[in-house]
């Protein structure tokens, strides 16, 4: 019950923050499916819970501080996730580096073998195969449904959120990422 209450409060805060964009320039760049991307008027803290890396180690979102991150919560059984993952891969190819990363986090029951098969079938080789097997990170961040994609600023805070899939390789998505990167932190 505590989780449901926390998730509802967190979601309500995010949606109320979404009603007022922090930046008219970013708002103007949202076209097509990117209109679902909602920027928060105030950055939100993210989970500090560890997730599992490909080699069985652990990382946290704090490991990505210093760069913008497009964090995608997904699952192998999620049809929209299958559709958008190659587009996220394209975004990583174009912008990935010292100041930007696409981080994919399979939440729930997703075996390493199933994840490998998923990535092989969609021919994606440049995205991490991280797992959140107990949905702890997803729960901390009120991820209700998949896919959910959030954008983190270099300070490691959530600045935007999208429910559902999107064309992450669209001109609109690329313009949003380029604008953020051109600003630095």
C-alpha positions in Angstrom: 0.0 0.0 0.0 2.9 2.3 0.8 4.3 1.8 -2.7 1.0 2.6 -4.3 0.6 5.8 -2.3 4.2 6.8 -3.0 3.8 6.1 -6.7 0.6 8.1 -6.9 2.1 11.1 -5.0 5.3 11.0 -7.2 3.3 10.8 -10.4 0.9 13.6 -9.3 3.9 15.8 -8.6 5.5 15.0 -12.0 2.2 15.7 -13.9 1.6 18.9 -12.1 5.2 20.0 -12.9 4.6 19.0 -16.5 1.9 21.6 -16.8 4.4 24.4 -16.7 7.4 24.1 -19.0 10.7 25.3 -17.7 11.7 26.4 -21.2 9.8 27.6 -24.2 12.6 26.7 -26.5 12.4 23.0 -25.6 8.6 23.1 -25.8 8.7 24.5 -29.3 11.0 21.6 -30.4 8.4 18.9 -29.4 6.7 17.6 -32.6 5.0 14.3 -33.5 5.4 11.6 -30.8 7.8 13.9 -28.9 4.8 15.9 -27.8 4.4 13.3 -25.2 7.7 14.3 -23.6 7.0 16.5 -20.6 9.6 18.7 -19.1 9.4 19.3 -15.4 9.4 22.9 -14.0 11.8 21.6 -11.3 14.2 18.7 -11.6 13.3 15.6 -9.6 15.6 13.3 -7.7 16.0 9.8 -9.1 16.5 6.4 -7.6 19.8 5.6 -5.8 19.1 1.9 -5.9 21.6 -0.3 -7.7 20.8 -2.2 -10.9 22.5 -5.2 -12.5 25.1 -4.7 -15.3 25.7 -7.2 -18.2 28.6 -8.8 -16.3 26.6 -9.2 -13.1 28.0 -6.2 -11.4 26.1 -3.2 -10.1 25.7 0.4 -11.1 23.5 3.3 -10.0 22.2 6.2 -12.0 24.7 8.4 -10.1 27.4 6.7 -12.2 26.1 8.8 -15.1 26.3 12.2 -13.4 28.1 14.6 -15.6 26.2 13.8 -18.7 22.7 13.9 -20.1 21.0 10.5 -20.0 18.0 9.2 -21.9 16.9 6.4 -19.5 14.6 3.9 -21.0 12.6 1.4 -18.8 11.6 -1.6 -21.0 11.0 -5.3 -21.0 11.6 -8.2 -23.5 7.8 -8.8 -23.8 6.9 -5.2 -24.5 6.0 -4.7 -28.2 6.3 -0.9 -28.2 9.8 -1.4 -26.6 10.8 -3.6 -29.5 9.7 -0.9 -31.9 11.5 2.0 -30.2 14.8 0.3 -29.2 16.4 0.7 -32.6 15.5 4.4 -32.6 17.2 4.8 -29.2 20.2 3.0 -30.6 20.3 5.5 -33.4 20.2 8.3 -30.8 23.1 6.7 -29.0 25.1 6.4 -32.2 24.6 10.0 -33.1 25.0 11.7 -29.7 26.7 9.1 -27.4 29.9 10.1 -25.8 31.4 12.1 -23.0 28.3 14.3 -22.5 25.4 11.9 -23.4 24.3 8.3 -23.1 21.2 6.2 -23.7 20.8 3.8 -20.8 18.4 0.9 -21.2 17.1 -0.8 -18.1 15.0 -4.0 -18.4 12.7 -4.0 -15.5 11.0 -7.1 -14.0 11.6 -10.6 -15.2 14.0 -10.4 -18.1 16.6 -13.1 -18.3 20.1 -12.2 -19.6 19.5 -14.8 -22.4 16.1 -13.3 -23.2 17.7 -9.8 -23.4 20.5 -11.0 -25.6 18.0 -12.6 -27.9 15.9 -9.4 -28.0 18.9 -7.3 -28.9 20.1 -9.8 -31.5 16.6 -9.9 -33.2 16.4 -6.1 -33.4 20.1 -5.8 -34.4 21.0 -3.4 -31.6 24.6 -3.6 -30.4 25.4 -0.3 -28.8 23.1 -0.1 -25.8 23.6 -1.5 -22.4 21.8 -4.6 -21.3 21.1 -3.5 -17.7 18.5 -5.2 -15.5 16.3 -4.1 -12.7 15.0 -7.7 -11.8 13.1 -6.7 -8.7 11.8 -3.5 -10.3 13.4 -1.6 -7.4 14.6 1.3 -9.6 11.4 1.4 -11.5 9.4 1.4 -8.2 11.5 4.2 -6.8 10.8 6.3 -9.9 7.1 5.5 -10.2 7.4 3.6 -13.5 3.8 2.4 -14.1 3.7 0.7 -17.4 6.3 0.3 -20.2 8.0 1.8 -21.9 8.8 4.9 -19.8 11.7 7.1 -20.8 13.1 9.8 -18.6 15.8 12.4 -19.4 18.4 13.1 -16.7 20.4 16.2 -16.5 24.2 16.2 -15.7 23.4 16.6 -12.1 21.6 13.3 -12.1 18.1 14.6 -11.8 15.0 13.8 -13.9 14.1 16.8 -16.1 11.6 15.1 -18.4 9.4 12.0 -18.8 7.6 10.2 -21.5 5.0 7.5 -21.2 4.8 5.1 -24.1 7.0 4.7 -27.2 8.3 7.5 -29.4 10.3 8.1 -32.5 13.6 8.8 -30.7 15.4 9.1 -34.1 13.1 11.9 -35.3 14.3 15.4 -36.1 12.3 16.6 -33.1 14.0 14.2 -30.6 17.5 15.0 -32.1 16.8 18.7 -31.8 15.8 18.4 -28.2 19.0 16.4 -27.3 21.2 18.8 -29.4 19.7 21.8 -27.6 20.3 20.2 -24.2 23.9 19.3 -25.1 24.6 22.8 -26.4 23.6 24.2 -23.1 26.0 22.0 -21.1 24.7 21.6 -17.6 
